Amino acid sequence: MKDAQSSARKTSAADIRRSGRLSVYELFAAQVQRDPDAVAIEQGGSRRSYGALNERAVRLAAALRGKGVRYGDRIGLLSENRAEYIEIELAAAYLGAIVACQNWRLATAELQHCLDLVSPALVIASRRFAQTLSALDLHGVESFIIEDDYEALVQTTVPLAERPDVDPEDGLVILYTSGTTGLPKGALISHRAEIARMALLRMDIRSTEEDGFLAWAPMFHMGSTDQMLGALMSGATVYVVDGFNAEAIVDIMERARLGWLLLMPGSIEPVVALLKERGRRPKGIRAVGAMADLALFKLDELRFSGSGDPLAALVLCGAHRADRVMVGGRWIVANGEIPGLDLQALIKRHTAVARALQSSG
């Protein structure tokens, strides 16, 4: 009896230590085990359950291994939003490989730079970007088009006999800066970072497995990749939309509960107009927006009049007081004041503290 209890305590301690080393794939796999029939991905009229998505991801992982992708290798991915994009990221998470998510909005020379930065072991593209791929110098690296070879690889490859050991500090995706100040730079995002972002969002907006994510923003951007991985680690559904489509977005809003809905100026107006036109309401959304951090300054004072342009006014003319400040999507300064702050009471406290310090000296 004592031996059994001792063994149970050791197992429990080992499990606790191991829980701190979970990867993105392992948290996804826990949701597979919890409810394999739950819907993981919906795109148009197609749905994939957690069980089916897992089966495809582990087969794809074996297929990628067969193409020479090893632990720590980079996979260049050039594709629009689609279910296969998610499967490739999950397969990489399984293998310990890294997906370098290519921004298809970039010019050919910029894409070439982005691929050269990561020295991929394999490049995958969709047919939509096949011509772009053909213009790139892959330096002899193998590539394939999703519509041509992908499904056969998934269907005919046997899963690996043993799952690779992946550490949460290992990289999972490489996302690129926009290149506004030069050529784009790559940012390596680890499993632990993706897990932390998922956990923080769940705490901030109190989302559950019933709150899906609508992935319409490009999957090469953190706005979709972070959230769709977080949804799959949480047991929620990812609704895939191929770019901004107000009609498709509103349709999903009306019939599905959502956690964070990414909308910003330019995209929110058509969505609101459609909702008003239909006279319908969203089924339920925890949070809407892009959680912006903004500082807005008024430039109507005399000292700004000779600046020449707004940026010069801010930098050279002493714009030391913001009129409005938003942090994390919340206004913390409005009309030059902090909402809820009793300024006179604060001044009084400061004066009292100053006098106390003077008297003690």
GILINLIN-V659788 format. One record per helix or strand. SS is the DSSP state (~ for helix, > for strand). FROM is the first residue (numbers start at 0). TO is the last residue. If there is no record, write none. Layout:
ss:SS from:FROM to:TO
ss:SS from:FROM to:TO
This chain:
ss:~ from:1 to:18
ss:~ from:23 to:33
ss:> from:38 to:42
ss:> from:45 to:48
ss:~ from:49 to:65
ss:> from:73 to:77
ss:~ from:82 to:94
ss:> from:97 to:100
ss:~ from:107 to:117
ss:> from:121 to:124
ss:~ from:126 to:133
ss:> from:142 to:144
ss:~ from:145 to:155
ss:> from:170 to:175
ss:> from:185 to:189
ss:~ from:190 to:204
ss:> from:211 to:214
ss:~ from:221 to:233
ss:> from:237 to:239
ss:~ from:245 to:254
ss:> from:257 to:261
ss:~ from:267 to:277
ss:> from:284 to:288
ss:> from:293 to:295
ss:~ from:301 to:303
ss:~ from:309 to:315
ss:> from:323 to:326
ss:> from:329 to:333
ss:> from:336 to:336
ss:~ from:342 to:359
